[in-house]
Amino acid sequence: MRRAGVLVALLAPAVGLAAPPACQRLTEEDGLQPLAGCHLEQGRLSLDAAARARLDYDSQGLAAVYAGDRFHYVSRQGRSQAVITWDNGPDYVEEGLLRGRVGERIAYFDAALAQAVPGTYDFGWPFSDGIAQVCNGCRRGTPDGDGHTPMEGGEWFHIDRQGRRVADPAGR
């Protein structure tokens, strides 16, 4: 899906197609829709008040915007954070935390988009029962037929909500 969007963006000028909008808001009813008054500045979202008013906020006060080839959550106050794409949309809040991007690293953020765990991991799973499995040195593998990309190699370990290493809950 992402490759097709990039291909359309590259071919649009050559065949007379309109380039995709800089930002798109995610709606439950219609999926991604163009969002005027929004653009990326050095990797950060910039939204005017009218654009923020058009967003569909969830029960936690977050709205999803797609820009710069990734999803971002935006709070009602205008704070934004790039998050990982999961199940063709922005990451879910699990146990009060979501996985976000700090450069190309994974960090964990609370629903107010404040960083709760530093961005020092190459990948991390959502928190479950107060811990998350993370890795350093892992890399993207080959996507399967459904488009799911495994993470391979590296050092895998578990962390608590403060980012401290903890024992493997399975005792391995």
Order of alpha helices (4+ residues) and beta strands (2+ residues): alpha-beta-beta-beta-beta-alpha-beta-beta-beta-beta-beta-beta-beta-beta-beta-beta-beta-beta-beta-beta
